[in-house]
């Protein structure tokens, strides 16, 4: 069969092509859709966050020798970094406000 790393690369390429196809169809059926706004507001922040978190995880993987500690450190750091960067950098100010309001509602419900 196909090596796992090759299958992974093929899957990523297929996902990219299918995403591009959906964007083209979206523009065709929804004329007010703007590719530039989408790239600036979603694609660029997502790629930047992915690059930062990947570099952080790779750096930890290189410097931590114990496999078990490395695994848990990489998983924990990746999750926390992804969430924090996504909330503070990947969301618009309106989305951040919506998230904050809903979190406050949930916290108030739990404390009552």
Secondary structure, 3 states (H helix, E strand, C coil): CCCHHHHHHHHHHHHHHHHHHHHHHHHHHCCCCCHHHHHHHHHHHHHHHHHHHHHHHHHHHHHCCCHHHHHHHHHHHHHHHHHHHHHHHHCCHHHHHHHHHHHHHHHHHHHC
